[in-house]
Amino acid sequence: MRVMHVHRIRGIGGSERHLLTLLPALAERGVEPIFVGLDDPAWSPTDFYDALLVPAVRIMSPRDFDPLLLVRLARTLRADIVHTHLVHADVYGGLAARLRGTRLVSTKHNDDPFRVGPFRFVERGLSHLADRVVTITDALHRFTVERVGVPADKVETIHYGLDGVPEPWGVNPRDDVPDGARVLLAVARLTGQKGIDVAIRALAELPDDTVLVVLGEGPERAALLRLAQELGLAQRVFLLGRVPDVGAWLGRATLLVHPARWEGFGLAVLEAMLAGLPVVATNVSALPELVVDGETGLLVPPDDPRAIVSGVERALAQPELGPAGLARARAEFSVAQMADRTAALYEAILS
């Protein structure tokens, strides 16, 4: 069975890391996965393709609106099933698959508010082309059915799976984080969605030996640095960008903070749990499916710096949260479960 996965590449985020894990696991189960990358030239895809362990076809995708991309994909997508990820792949890959008469699966990775705006009508139309729509959490399942309007009988939840922290692709550069500091770690794109501004405001109410280290890039970098300076926290906030060894930082951190305003899954939270690290996350979207409040981590309201402060203080007093989170991650969110369910879905569609 040949399955071609289509995704626009703009660095490595949650959906890209999901594919880096899922595709080789599918190959171990007799599926022939091929990745079709729609490469945005504004971003460097080198790290993604260096880590990819299955064959790839790369197509340049410099524009959001590009009728020629549909033509190129229609010529490329020769498979038993086409599996699309995120909006560009859904539109162009979905239409190209149906032009070829190929079975179609679409995975929804987030509950971005734009999906309930005018685009919801496009998404509803595209859902009629798909044999199956996969959501990565139950919360996203409800969002996709109840708010976007995708038919419920087409939607199935398959959680992300991980078995360990990310493998390093290099050695982290030197940094200025003080030795002995209490490190609050955040792993997220620097966008409004991820709420890093809330974590910075919370830091102002925590002891001076506490620092915030953020791994990730994005358009909010300058605004976040200005906020840190305005609050007198310039020496305690470290925006380190993308680093080659996230696992090393998970080992240095005291706990993970994830103050997202909405979240498709929260892969950084699962990675922290697999590292045995306590987690303080917001009680939004899918995060309660990962974090059992008070047992494997702590959940707090979004947009509330004081709640983050309280959560950090409580987590530091509950060292048992880390081991409990590790046990839950291993039991409920394994790669084997994710790959088995995905392969079974393909078999069901073809049968």
VEXDREN-2710 file (C-alpha; in Angstrom, 1 decimal):
% VEXDREN-2710
k/r/px/py/pz
1/MET/0.0/0.0/0.0
2/ARG/1.5/3.3/-1.1
3/VAL/0.5/6.4/0.9
4/MET/1.7/9.9/0.0
5/HIS/1.6/12.4/2.8
6/VAL/1.4/16.1/1.7
7/HIS/2.4/19.0/3.9
8/ARG/3.7/22.5/3.4
9/ILE/7.1/22.9/5.0
10/ARG/7.8/26.0/7.1
11/GLY/10.3/24.7/9.6
12/ILE/9.7/22.1/12.2
13/GLY/6.6/22.4/14.4
14/GLY/4.2/19.9/16.0
15/SER/2.7/18.6/12.7
16/GLU/6.2/18.2/11.2
17/ARG/7.5/16.3/14.2
18/HIS/4.4/14.2/14.1
19/LEU/5.2/13.1/10.5
20/LEU/8.9/12.5/11.3
21/THR/7.7/10.0/13.9
22/LEU/4.7/8.5/12.1
23/LEU/6.1/7.8/8.7
24/PRO/8.9/5.5/9.6
25/ALA/6.6/3.7/12.0
26/LEU/4.1/3.1/9.2
27/ALA/6.9/1.7/7.0
28/GLU/7.6/-0.8/9.8
29/ARG/4.0/-2.0/9.4
30/GLY/4.2/-2.7/5.7
31/VAL/2.9/0.7/4.4
32/GLU/5.0/2.5/1.8
33/PRO/5.0/6.1/2.9
34/ILE/6.2/8.8/0.6
35/PHE/6.4/12.4/1.8
36/VAL/5.4/15.2/-0.6
37/GLY/6.8/18.5/0.7
38/LEU/5.4/21.8/-0.5
39/ASP/8.5/23.9/0.3
40/ASP/8.1/27.6/1.2
41/PRO/11.3/29.3/0.1
42/ALA/10.9/31.8/2.9
43/TRP/11.8/29.0/5.3
44/SER/14.8/26.6/5.4
45/PRO/13.5/23.0/5.2
46/THR/17.0/21.5/5.7
47/ASP/16.5/20.3/9.3
48/PHE/13.2/18.6/8.4
49/TYR/14.5/16.7/5.4
50/ASP/17.7/15.7/7.1
51/ALA/15.6/14.0/9.8
52/LEU/13.1/12.4/7.4
53/LEU/13.6/8.7/7.2
54/VAL/11.3/7.9/4.2
55/PRO/11.4/8.9/0.5
56/ALA/10.4/12.5/-0.3
57/VAL/9.2/14.5/-3.3
58/ARG/9.8/18.2/-3.0
59/ILE/7.7/20.9/-4.8
60/MET/8.3/24.6/-4.5
61/SER/5.3/26.4/-3.0
62/PRO/6.1/30.1/-2.7
63/ARG/2.6/31.4/-2.9
64/ASP/-0.7/30.8/-1.0
65/PHE/-2.7/31.0/-4.2
66/ASP/-1.0/28.9/-6.9
67/PRO/-3.2/27.1/-9.5
68/LEU/0.0/25.6/-11.0
69/LEU/0.6/23.8/-7.7
70/LEU/-2.6/21.9/-8.3
71/VAL/-1.4/20.8/-11.7
72/ARG/2.0/19.7/-10.3
73/LEU/0.4/17.7/-7.5
74/ALA/-2.1/16.0/-9.8
75/ARG/0.9/14.7/-11.8
76/THR/2.8/13.7/-8.7
77/LEU/0.2/12.0/-6.5
78/ARG/0.4/8.4/-7.7
79/ALA/-0.7/6.4/-4.6
80/ASP/-3.4/4.2/-3.1
81/ILE/-4.1/6.9/-0.6
82/VAL/-3.2/10.6/-0.3
83/HIS/-3.0/11.9/3.3
84/THR/-3.0/15.7/3.7
85/HIS/-1.9/17.8/6.6
86/LEU/-2.9/21.5/7.2
87/VAL/-4.6/24.0/5.0
88/HIS/-2.4/24.2/1.9
89/ALA/-2.1/20.4/1.6
90/ASP/-5.9/20.0/2.2
91/VAL/-6.8/22.4/-0.6
92/TYR/-4.2/21.6/-3.3
93/GLY/-3.5/18.0/-2.3
94/GLY/-7.1/17.2/-1.7
95/LEU/-8.3/18.5/-5.0
96/ALA/-5.4/16.8/-6.8
97/ALA/-6.2/13.5/-5.2
98/ARG/-9.8/13.6/-6.3
99/LEU/-8.8/14.7/-9.8
100/ARG/-6.8/11.4/-9.9
101/GLY/-9.6/9.4/-8.3
102/THR/-7.4/8.6/-5.3
103/ARG/-8.6/7.8/-1.8
104/LEU/-8.1/10.8/0.5
105/VAL/-7.4/11.2/4.3
106/SER/-7.0/14.6/5.9
107/THR/-5.5/15.2/9.4
108/LYS/-6.5/18.3/11.4
109/HIS/-3.7/19.4/13.7
110/ASN/-5.1/22.5/15.4
111/ASP/-8.2/24.4/16.4
112/ASP/-7.0/27.7/15.0
113/PRO/-9.8/30.3/15.1
114/PHE/-9.6/30.9/11.4
115/ARG/-11.2/27.5/10.9
116/VAL/-14.5/28.9/12.2
117/GLY/-14.4/32.0/10.0
118/PRO/-15.2/32.1/6.3
119/PHE/-12.7/29.2/5.6
120/ARG/-15.1/26.8/7.4
121/PHE/-17.2/26.7/4.2
122/VAL/-14.2/25.7/2.2
123/GLU/-13.3/23.1/4.8
124/ARG/-16.8/21.7/4.8
125/GLY/-16.6/21.3/1.0
126/LEU/-13.2/19.6/1.2
127/SER/-14.5/17.2/3.8
128/HIS/-16.9/15.8/1.3
129/LEU/-13.9/14.9/-0.9
130/ALA/-12.2/13.0/2.0
131/ASP/-12.8/9.3/2.8
132/ARG/-11.8/10.1/6.4
133/VAL/-10.9/13.1/8.5
134/VAL/-8.4/12.4/11.4
135/THR/-8.3/14.7/14.4
136/ILE/-5.3/14.4/16.8
137/THR/-7.4/14.9/20.0
138/ASP/-11.0/14.5/21.2
139/ALA/-11.2/18.2/21.8
140/LEU/-10.2/18.8/18.2
141/HIS/-12.8/16.2/17.1
142/ARG/-15.5/18.2/18.9
143/PHE/-14.2/21.5/17.4
144/THR/-14.1/20.1/13.9
145/VAL/-17.7/18.6/14.1
146/GLU/-19.5/21.2/16.2
147/ARG/-17.8/24.5/15.2
148/VAL/-16.4/23.9/11.7
149/GLY/-19.3/21.7/10.6
150/VAL/-17.5/18.6/9.2
151/PRO/-19.8/15.6/9.2
152/ALA/-19.3/13.5/12.4
153/ASP/-19.4/10.2/10.6
154/LYS/-16.2/11.1/8.7
155/VAL/-14.2/12.1/11.7
156/GLU/-11.9/9.8/13.8
157/THR/-9.5/10.7/16.6
158/ILE/-5.9/9.3/16.5
159/HIS/-3.7/10.8/19.2
160/TYR/-0.1/11.8/18.5
161/GLY/2.4/9.3/19.9
162/LEU/6.0/9.6/21.1
163/ASP/8.3/7.1/22.9
164/GLY/11.0/9.5/24.0
165/VAL/12.3/13.1/23.9
166/PRO/13.5/14.5/20.5
167/GLU/16.7/13.1/19.1
168/PRO/19.4/15.8/18.9
169/TRP/20.6/16.8/15.5
170/GLY/23.6/18.7/16.8
171/VAL/25.1/20.3/19.9
172/ASN/23.5/23.3/21.5
173/PRO/25.4/26.6/21.3
174/ARG/26.7/28.3/24.4
175/ASP/24.1/30.3/26.3
176/ASP/24.0/33.0/29.0
177/VAL/21.6/31.2/31.3
178/PRO/23.1/31.4/34.8
179/ASP/24.4/28.2/36.4
180/GLY/22.1/27.2/39.2
181/ALA/19.1/29.2/38.0
182/ARG/15.7/27.7/38.3
183/VAL/14.7/27.2/34.7
184/LEU/11.1/27.5/33.5
185/LEU/11.2/26.0/30.0
186/ALA/8.8/26.8/27.1
187/VAL/9.0/25.0/23.7
188/ALA/6.8/26.9/21.3
189/ARG/6.6/29.1/18.2
190/LEU/6.8/32.8/19.1
191/THR/3.2/33.6/18.2
192/GLY/0.2/35.0/20.1
193/GLN/-1.4/31.5/20.3
194/LYS/1.4/30.2/22.5
195/GLY/1.0/32.8/25.3
196/ILE/4.7/33.4/25.9
197/ASP/3.8/37.0/26.9
198/VAL/1.8/35.6/29.8
199/ALA/4.8/33.5/31.0
200/ILE/7.0/36.6/30.9
201/ARG/4.5/38.6/32.9
202/ALA/4.3/35.7/35.4
203/LEU/8.1/35.7/35.7
204/ALA/8.0/39.2/37.2
205/GLU/6.2/37.7/40.3
206/LEU/8.6/34.8/40.8
207/PRO/11.9/34.8/42.7
208/ASP/14.9/36.5/41.0
209/ASP/16.7/33.1/40.7
210/THR/14.0/31.9/38.3
211/VAL/14.5/32.4/34.5
212/LEU/12.4/31.7/31.5
213/VAL/14.0/29.9/28.5
214/VAL/12.0/29.7/25.3
215/LEU/13.0/27.4/22.5
216/GLY/11.3/28.4/19.2
217/GLU/11.1/31.1/16.6
218/GLY/8.3/33.3/15.3
219/PRO/7.0/36.7/14.4
220/GLU/6.5/37.8/18.1
221/ARG/10.2/37.7/19.0
222/ALA/10.7/41.5/18.9
223/ALA/7.5/42.2/20.9
224/LEU/8.4/39.6/23.5
225/LEU/11.9/41.1/24.0
226/ARG/10.3/44.6/24.4
227/LEU/8.0/43.2/27.0
228/ALA/10.8/41.7/28.9
229/GLN/12.7/45.0/28.9
230/GLU/9.7/47.0/30.0
231/LEU/9.2/44.7/33.0
232/GLY/12.9/44.7/33.9
233/LEU/13.3/41.1/33.0
234/ALA/15.8/41.4/30.1
235/GLN/18.4/39.4/32.1
236/ARG/15.9/36.6/33.0
237/VAL/14.2/35.9/29.7
238/PHE/16.2/33.9/27.1
239/LEU/14.6/33.5/23.7
240/LEU/17.1/30.9/22.2
241/GLY/15.3/30.2/19.0
242/ARG/15.5/26.7/17.5
243/VAL/18.1/24.5/19.2
244/PRO/19.5/21.2/18.0
245/ASP/19.1/19.4/21.3
246/VAL/15.8/20.0/23.0
247/GLY/16.3/17.0/25.2
248/ALA/19.3/18.6/26.8
249/TRP/17.1/21.5/27.8
250/LEU/14.4/19.2/29.1
251/GLY/17.2/17.8/31.3
252/ARG/18.3/21.3/32.6
253/ALA/14.8/22.6/33.2
254/THR/13.0/22.7/36.5
255/LEU/9.6/22.4/34.9
256/LEU/7.8/23.1/31.6
257/VAL/5.3/26.0/31.2
258/HIS/2.9/25.9/28.3
259/PRO/0.6/29.0/28.5
260/ALA/-1.1/28.5/25.2
261/ARG/-4.4/30.3/24.4
262/TRP/-5.5/27.4/22.2
263/GLU/-3.7/24.2/21.2
264/GLY/-4.2/21.4/18.7
265/PHE/-2.3/18.9/20.8
266/GLY/0.7/20.2/22.8
267/LEU/3.5/18.0/21.6
268/ALA/6.0/20.0/23.8
269/VAL/3.9/18.9/26.8
270/LEU/4.1/15.3/25.9
271/GLU/7.9/15.6/25.4
272/ALA/8.3/17.1/28.8
273/MET/6.2/14.3/30.4
274/LEU/8.5/11.7/28.7
275/ALA/11.4/13.5/30.3
276/GLY/9.8/13.2/33.7
277/LEU/9.4/17.0/33.9
278/PRO/6.5/18.6/35.9
279/VAL/4.2/20.6/33.6
280/VAL/2.1/23.7/34.2
281/ALA/-0.2/24.2/31.2
282/THR/-3.4/26.1/30.4
283/ASN/-6.7/24.4/30.7
284/VAL/-7.6/24.9/27.0
285/SER/-8.3/22.7/23.9
286/ALA/-6.7/19.3/24.1
287/LEU/-4.3/20.0/27.0
288/PRO/-6.6/18.3/29.6
289/GLU/-6.3/15.1/27.5
290/LEU/-2.6/15.1/28.2
291/VAL/-2.3/16.6/31.7
292/VAL/-4.5/15.1/34.5
293/ASP/-4.8/18.2/36.8
294/GLY/-3.1/17.6/40.1
295/GLU/-2.0/14.1/39.2
296/THR/0.4/14.3/36.2
297/GLY/0.7/18.1/36.1
298/LEU/-1.2/21.3/36.8
299/LEU/-3.8/23.1/34.6
300/VAL/-4.4/26.8/35.0
301/PRO/-6.7/29.4/33.2
302/PRO/-5.3/31.0/30.0
303/ASP/-4.2/34.7/29.9
304/ASP/-3.7/34.7/33.7
305/PRO/-0.1/35.4/34.8
306/ARG/-1.0/35.1/38.5
307/ALA/-2.4/31.6/37.8
308/ILE/0.9/30.6/36.1
309/VAL/2.8/31.9/39.3
310/SER/0.5/29.8/41.5
311/GLY/0.9/26.8/39.2
312/VAL/4.7/27.0/39.3
313/GLU/4.7/27.3/43.1
314/ARG/2.4/24.3/43.5
315/ALA/4.3/22.2/41.0
316/LEU/7.6/22.8/42.8
317/ALA/6.0/21.5/45.9
318/GLN/4.8/18.3/44.2
319/PRO/7.8/16.4/42.9
320/GLU/5.6/13.3/42.2
321/LEU/4.1/15.1/39.2
322/GLY/7.0/14.3/36.9
323/PRO/7.1/10.5/37.4
324/ALA/3.3/10.3/37.1
325/GLY/3.4/12.3/33.9
326/LEU/6.1/9.9/32.5
327/ALA/3.9/6.9/33.3
328/ARG/0.9/8.4/31.6
329/ALA/2.8/9.3/28.5
330/ARG/4.2/5.8/28.1
331/ALA/0.8/4.2/28.7
332/GLU/-1.5/6.4/26.6
333/PHE/0.6/8.1/23.9
334/SER/2.9/5.6/22.3
335/VAL/4.1/5.5/18.7
336/ALA/2.9/2.0/18.3
337/GLN/-0.7/2.9/19.2
338/MET/-0.6/5.9/16.8
339/ALA/0.9/3.9/13.9
340/ASP/-1.3/0.8/14.4
341/ARG/-4.5/2.9/14.4
342/THR/-3.3/4.9/11.3
343/ALA/-2.5/1.7/9.4
344/ALA/-5.8/0.1/10.3
345/LEU/-7.6/3.2/9.0
346/TYR/-5.9/2.9/5.7
347/GLU/-6.8/-0.8/5.5
348/ALA/-10.4/0.0/6.3
349/ILE/-10.6/2.7/3.6
350/LEU/-9.1/0.4/0.9
351/SER/-11.4/-2.5/1.9
END
